[in-house]
């Protein structure tokens, strides 16, 4: 199983903090956001290699980080992939970056895709077990508890088996407070669909658009994230994450 970490954004809403530092390497509670992600996802024993896909501006930052990063019982190494974009006008988008890694490295394996700025309070080992058991695409979901907040994410509805029955990016009139987040599992059998999505010229940006396109073609399941989840997109959420994860660190 391969891990693809999405880290090619420019995070302009966090300027000037991200002018010279990629968002996933900003510090939260004493260490880079990306290391919080890895603390929880590296417990999935099936991962044998990780790809950090970034842009031309920040490739050296991640290469330096990867060279110095160590974690006890880490079972995989890292490759830093440069998508060659230089700003928001020529970025490949999250799905485009995923496709780039798949193509560049001829990956023919199950993959987990995660946003490098998604913070989890709990271990994700159960996500790995759930995905292996389902052997079908899986989207991690979180209940934000607020219909208004859902409008900046996506709205999702599921059946009794946890299978997606409705998915809409940035809904104007959401019906549910459940949202899909940037944590995905795609088994080997679905990789041709990712290639097809890109080949057909579909929107390569928000990763949820691939879910929206794929769930009508193959069964697509959900896994509810335990504990807390933070999508750090603004200075406000960054400050809040620092407080919350600082408390968790000392609890």
C-alpha positions in Angstrom: 0.0 0.0 0.0 1.3 3.4 -1.0 0.7 6.7 0.9 0.3 9.9 -1.1 0.5 13.1 0.9 -1.0 16.1 -0.8 1.2 19.1 -0.1 1.3 21.2 -3.3 -1.0 24.1 -2.3 0.2 27.7 -1.8 -2.1 28.5 1.2 -2.5 32.1 0.2 -5.1 32.7 2.9 -2.3 32.1 5.5 0.1 34.8 4.0 2.6 35.9 5.2 3.1 32.7 7.2 3.2 30.6 4.0 5.1 32.9 1.7 8.3 31.1 2.4 7.1 28.0 4.3 4.6 25.3 3.0 1.5 25.0 5.2 2.1 21.3 6.2 5.4 22.3 7.7 4.0 25.1 9.8 4.3 24.3 13.5 1.3 23.1 15.6 1.9 22.3 19.2 5.6 22.1 18.8 6.0 20.2 15.5 5.1 20.4 11.8 1.5 19.7 10.9 2.7 16.9 8.6 4.3 15.1 11.5 1.0 15.1 13.4 -0.6 13.5 10.3 2.2 10.9 10.1 2.0 10.1 13.9 -1.5 8.8 13.3 -1.3 7.3 9.8 2.1 5.6 10.1 0.4 3.1 12.5 -1.2 1.5 9.4 1.1 -1.5 8.9 0.4 -2.0 5.2 2.0 1.2 4.0 5.4 0.5 2.5 6.2 3.8 0.9 5.1 7.4 1.1 5.1 10.1 -1.7 4.9 13.8 -0.7 3.7 15.6 -3.7 4.5 19.3 -3.7 5.4 22.2 -6.0 8.5 23.8 -7.5 8.5 26.5 -4.8 8.6 24.1 -1.8 10.3 20.9 -3.1 13.5 21.7 -1.3 11.6 22.4 2.0 10.1 18.9 2.0 13.3 17.2 0.8 15.1 18.8 3.8 12.3 17.8 6.1 12.2 14.2 4.8 16.0 13.9 5.2 15.8 14.8 8.9 12.5 13.2 9.8 12.6 10.1 12.0 10.0 8.2 13.9 10.3 5.1 16.0 9.1 2.0 14.2 8.5 3.8 10.9 8.1 1.1 8.3 8.4 3.2 5.1 10.5 5.8 3.4 9.6 9.0 1.5 9.9 10.3 -2.0 9.3 14.0 -2.6 7.6 14.6 -5.9 7.7 18.0 -7.6 4.6 18.8 -9.7 6.5 21.7 -11.3 3.8 24.2 -10.6 4.9 27.7 -9.5 1.7 29.3 -8.2 -2.1 28.9 -8.2 -2.4 29.8 -11.9 -0.6 26.6 -13.1 -1.2 24.2 -10.2 -2.2 20.6 -11.1 -4.8 20.3 -8.3 -5.1 17.6 -5.8 -6.5 15.0 -8.2 -3.9 16.0 -10.8 -1.2 15.6 -8.2 -2.4 12.2 -7.3 -2.5 11.2 -10.9 1.0 12.5 -11.4 2.4 10.3 -8.7 0.5 7.2 -10.0 1.8 7.8 -13.5 5.4 8.9 -12.7 6.1 5.9 -10.5 3.9 3.4 -12.4 2.0 2.6 -9.1 -0.1 -0.5 -9.3 -1.1 -0.9 -5.7 -3.7 0.1 -3.2 -3.2 3.8 -2.2 -4.1 6.0 0.7 -4.3 9.8 -0.1 -4.2 12.3 2.7 -4.0 16.1 2.9 -0.8 17.2 4.5 -2.7 19.8 6.5 -5.4 17.6 8.0 -5.0 17.2 11.7 -6.3 14.2 13.6 -6.4 13.7 17.4 -6.8 9.9 17.1 -4.9 7.0 15.6 -5.9 5.9 12.1 -4.9 2.3 12.3 -8.6 1.3 12.3 -9.0 3.1 9.0 -6.3 0.9 7.4 -8.0 -2.3 8.7 -11.5 -1.1 7.5 -10.1 -0.3 4.1 -8.4 -3.7 3.8 -11.6 -5.4 4.8 -13.8 -3.5 2.4 -11.4 -3.7 -0.6 -13.4 -0.8 -2.1 -12.9 2.9 -2.2 -13.3 4.6 1.2 -13.8 8.2 2.2 -13.2 9.4 5.7 -16.1 11.5 7.0 -16.5 13.8 10.0 -19.6 15.4 11.5 -19.0 19.1 11.7 -22.4 19.6 13.4 -23.2 22.8 11.5 -25.0 23.1 8.2 -23.5 26.5 7.5 -20.0 25.2 7.9 -20.7 22.3 5.5 -21.1 24.9 2.7 -17.4 25.3 2.5 -16.7 21.6 2.4 -19.1 19.0 0.9 -22.4 17.4 1.8 -22.7 13.7 1.9 -25.4 11.1 2.6 -24.9 7.4 3.3 -27.1 4.3 3.6 -27.2 1.8 6.5 -24.0 0.1 5.2 -22.1 3.4 5.2 -22.1 3.5 1.4 -22.3 7.0 -0.3 -25.7 7.7 -1.8 -25.3 11.4 -2.3 -22.2 13.7 -2.6 -22.0 17.4 -3.5 -19.0 19.7 -3.3 -19.6 23.0 -1.6 -23.4 22.6 -1.5 -25.7 25.7 -1.4 -28.4 23.9 0.6 -26.8 21.0 2.5 -29.1 18.5 4.1 -26.6 16.8 6.4 -23.7 17.9 8.7 -21.6 14.9 7.6 -18.7 15.9 5.4 -16.0 14.0 3.5 -12.4 15.0 4.4 -9.1 14.7 2.7 -8.4 11.1 3.7 -9.1 8.5 1.0 -8.5 4.9 0.2 -8.4 3.6 -3.4 -7.8 -0.1 -4.0 -5.7 -1.1 -6.9 -8.8 -2.0 -8.9 -10.0 1.6 -9.0 -6.7 3.2 -10.3 -7.9 2.9 -13.9 -10.9 5.1 -12.9 -8.6 7.8 -11.6 -6.7 7.7 -14.9 -10.1 7.9 -16.7 -11.2 10.8 -14.7 -8.2 12.8 -15.7 -8.2 11.6 -19.3 -11.8 12.9 -19.7 -10.8 16.4 -18.7 -12.7 16.6 -15.4 -11.8 19.2 -12.8 -8.5 18.1 -11.2 -8.6 20.4 -8.2 -10.7 19.5 -5.1 -10.1 15.8 -4.3 -13.8 15.4 -3.4 -14.7 15.9 -7.0 -13.2 12.5 -7.7 -15.4 10.9 -5.1 -18.5 12.7 -6.5 -17.6 11.2 -10.0 -16.7 7.7 -8.8 -19.4 6.9 -6.3 -22.0 6.5 -9.1 -19.7 4.1 -10.9 -18.5 1.7 -8.1 -19.6 1.2 -4.4 -17.9 3.9 -2.3 -17.9 3.5 1.4 -17.3 5.8 4.4 -15.4 5.6 7.7 -16.2 8.0 10.5 -13.1 9.7 11.9 -12.9 9.3 15.7 -12.0 12.2 18.0 -11.2 15.6 16.6 -10.3 16.7 13.0 -9.0 20.1 11.9 -8.7 21.4 8.4 -6.2 24.3 8.9 -7.2 26.8 6.3 -6.9 30.2 8.1 -4.9 31.9 10.8 -7.9 31.4 13.1 -8.1 27.6 12.7 -4.3 27.5 13.0 -4.4 29.3 16.4 -7.3 27.1 17.5 -5.4 23.9 16.4 -2.3 25.1 18.4 -4.4 25.4 21.6 -6.3 22.1 21.2 -3.3 20.0 20.2 -1.2 21.7 22.8 -3.7 20.5 25.4 -3.8 17.0 24.0 0.0 16.9 24.1 0.1 17.6 27.8 -3.0 15.6 28.8 
